[in-house]
Amino acid sequence: MTSGKSMSPSMRLDNQVAVVTGSGSGLGQAIAIAFAEAGATVVVTDLAQRLHNAKKTRDRIIQLGRKSVAVSLNVTSIRSIRRMVKKTIDQYGRIDILVNNAGVNISKPAVEVTEDDWDKVLDVNLKGVFFCCQEVGRTMIERRFGKIINVASQNGVIGYYNRAAYCSSKAGVVNLTRVLAIEWASKNINVNAIGPTFVRTPLTDKLFQEESFTNEVLRRIPLGRLGQPEDITGSVVFLASSAAQLITGHTLLIDGGWTAI
Ligand SMILES: NC(=O)c1ccc[n+]([C@@H]2O[C@H](COP(=O)([O-])OP(=O)(O)OC[C@H]3O[C@@H](n4cnc5c(N)ncnc54)[C@H](O)[C@@H]3O)[C@@H](O)[C@H]2O)c1
């Protein structure tokens, strides 16, 4: 040991202030709860019309003995992002961790994708991620501390049928993660992404009601099963923690081996 500091990396997030976008359901909700279990204060955010879901996540976090508020947020609106950042800073004084999780998908053959479909998917999945990073990043730059984790997808590094807009948006997130990591490295801000395979959530539930689709997906996953939200949360807690201090610009694939073939 060269200093008096402990050499054991910690995955605790005690007293860290975390914002998770789209945390009223699915992966975002699981991430918010995992953060609370790791000791963090969590700002749970979702669209105004889904704020009741965000409040349920908040209540579960408070039951765990952590602090939490539910704040409405539409990531496609810079004004809404600014309002959320202000509310968070007013309430807790800072943002240590940002998870850009909010996302949508419209599955269609490429020839049927409309301009509206394209704009909707790119606005939430890529523009929304960028402007949340920018607004929160400004406050992190001032404090010279921050951890940003973008929820991309395995579909950010490989293609998949009927997902021209979705795959494009997630590939954008993977490379945006690298750019911000480089720009903000000198400000002590780590920017990483995760790339999950198919996980059963409200976003994908309908897809998996179709047996042929489920079998086609399972055939491509060497570990032989779909993801559960709990398969994803450990990686996000890790990337938010001091154990991942030297990792930046990386996309951690959580894909059961899909992209290893
Ligand atoms: N489920 C999967 O198989 C899977 C795989 C890889 C990546 N992902 C990604 O994980 C993330 C979460 O997906 P999920 O499966 O939990 O889906 P979900 O539909 O359960 O949750 C998405 C959340 O984002 C919110 N949201 C949508 N538009 C928003 C907006 N404009 N502003 C703020 N919030 C908004 C929704 O209200 C919802 O709470 C997405 O980015 C998705 O692309 C999911």
The ligand as a Gaussian input file, in Angstrom:
#p B3LYP/6-31G(d) Opt

LIG

0 1
 N      -36.094000      -3.971000     -22.513000
 C      -35.129000      -4.291000     -23.333000
 O      -35.088000      -5.370000     -23.908000
 C      -34.010000      -3.320000     -23.570000
 C      -32.817000      -3.794000     -24.153000
 C      -31.781000      -2.913000     -24.373000
 C      -31.921000      -1.576000     -24.031000
 N      -33.087000      -1.147000     -23.476000
 C      -33.188000       0.261000     -23.143000
 O      -33.448000       0.388000     -21.774000
 C      -34.146000       1.603000     -21.520000
 C      -35.361000       1.324000     -20.667000
 O      -36.217000       0.476000     -21.383000
 P      -37.337000      -0.432000     -20.699000
 O      -37.281000      -1.733000     -21.394000
 O      -37.229000      -0.373000     -19.237000
 O      -38.656000       0.322000     -21.228000
 P      -39.941000       0.899000     -20.465000
 O      -40.877000       1.270000     -21.556000
 O      -40.392000      -0.030000     -19.404000
 O      -39.369000       2.183000     -19.758000
 C      -39.007000       3.338000     -20.451000
 C      -39.347000       4.522000     -19.587000
 O      -38.978000       5.715000     -20.280000
 C      -40.031000       6.654000     -20.128000
 N      -40.016000       7.607000     -21.228000
 C      -40.407000       7.427000     -22.510000
 N      -40.299000       8.568000     -23.207000
 C      -39.842000       9.505000     -22.342000
 C      -39.535000      10.887000     -22.459000
 N      -39.715000      11.553000     -23.614000
 N      -39.077000      11.548000     -21.365000
 C      -38.924000      10.902000     -20.181000
 N      -39.198000       9.590000     -20.016000
 C      -39.658000       8.907000     -21.083000
 C      -41.289000       5.804000     -20.119000
 O      -42.396000       6.505000     -19.566000
 C      -40.850000       4.619000     -19.284000
 O      -41.043000       4.824000     -17.896000
 C      -34.460000       2.200000     -22.893000
 O      -33.502000       3.180000     -23.218000
 C      -34.331000       0.999000     -23.805000
 O      -34.028000       1.362000     -25.132000
 C      -34.133000      -1.976000     -23.218000

